[in-house]
Amino acid sequence: MGQFLNPRETVLNEMTFQLRTDGRECLYEQIYEHIKKEIKAGKLLSGEKLPSARFLAEYLQVARSTVDYAYGQLLSEGYIESRPCKGYFVCPMEELLQLDDIDNIDEPEERRSGERTGRNTGGFLVDFSPYEIDMSGFPFSVWKKITKNILTFANSELFAKGENQGDYALRCTISKYLHSSRGVNCRPEQIIVGAGNDYLLMLLEKILGCHVRIAMENPTYRRSWQIFRSFSWQITTVDMDAFGMRSDKLEQADVSTAYVMPSHQFPTGTVMPIGRRMELLKWAAGGADRYLIEDDYDSEFRFRGKPIPALQASDRHGKVIYIGTFSKAIAPAIRISFMVLPDSLLEKYLKTCSFYSCTVSRIDQSILNEFVRDGYFERHLNKMRKLYRVKHELLLECLQPFRDRFTVSGENAGLHLLLTAKGRVTEYELVQAAASRQVRVYGLSESMVEEESDSAAVLLGFGGLSEEKIREGTKLLGQVW
């Protein structure tokens, strides 16, 4: 490859890659790993200029700070160098190859191939991931028992195609559970079962149409934003305040649909009060084609006060599309989500989309149905709430010495906290300082879809960490923050 005479052409030809948004690896680390791999493979040669952080951010559709993190890590490890007023350049390749060869002399082949086999080679001692959950409390014995019984007494009907919306028995169970736990008012006929929220959102595009104008909070759950962006939908971001999406700004926006997470907004952790919920419902009722998509994120885990009913529970005009999942509460591999359609959209679904087959195995549906119906799910939730409450309180306790320099928010619910710096420090500096102690934290800017926030804020997840790791991680952060 020649010199970077045209950065745009170089990016398109040599640095095109797909960013994963499954939460397993943050965006800046994916960019860092890709460029490092290109340098080691000789595809980016010594002395070649990298695209500017601004241009690469625009091309990859990420925040500029995300690219800055990646370049900063490459710079600190000696893969690239910064030349004043000129940009970033690849360091001499011979030195990098020599270092790489020395590092790998006595290293087993199995370990060296860790990146190719999908193993984590990041080397973090503590990963405060907001996406992980604690699998130590999963009732394996109960799940195995139910699975065994279902397969033992199964007949040919269980292996037939089944209903396109999902087995009626499971939809009945979900309907009862939602009413008792979240206040959701729905009939089994309104429920559609699918393998993950991605499928349900893609199905929703078929129901609402191809040219929907949708409003989203900023920051927001980036996965949903990317899915909507893959449609022909026009996305508009609406400002938030301490209570969530601002209804006055939503009224000014030329949109027909709004995507919200009222029970626990990701990533800010905001719990929307009833007054703001009523304002959003009033907005939705003001137009025949207006709808609210309620993503009931992390609703099962609330640590202070009584559980807050779903937004759908207050809907009297059929304007809320409710989406939930069992992946966060049970296990990511369950991959069973559900969507509750208001009657007006259910009619559209039955006319135009009901031929789509259910994407969840009937055996998995039967197992989940029995797990929820017979009370095992509720007992599991109670156990996990106690487990997460202990971790939640421990993290808050460990963060007490930080409160003179940080504001802690989002502590009422969910499996992560948000720390916002009070002093003059950047998010990049916080993330890099944590990484210098082999601690991984997640910048708020990774969830921004438009202009970046002026504040320096990071997410600290605790769901997948042991109490020992929480103590260790906060102690290490205290040394550099």
ZIKAWO-V509535 format. One record per helix or strand of 2 or more residues. SS is the DSSP state (h for helix, s for strand). FROM is the first residue (numbers start at 1). TO is the last residue. Records with the same first field share a line. If there is no record, write none. Layout:
BEGIN
SS = FROM-TO, FROM-TO
END
This chain:
BEGIN
h = 7-14, 27-40, 53-60, 64-76, 93-104, 109-112, 135-137, 140-152, 156-159, 168-182, 188-190, 197-208, 222-230, 247-252, 274-285, 311-314, 332-334, 343-352, 362-373, 376-398, 400-402, 427-436, 444-447, 467-480
s = 80-83, 87-90, 126-127, 191-194, 213-217, 234-238, 240-241, 244-245, 257-260, 291-295, 320-325, 337-340, 406-409, 416-421, 439-440, 442-443, 457-461
END
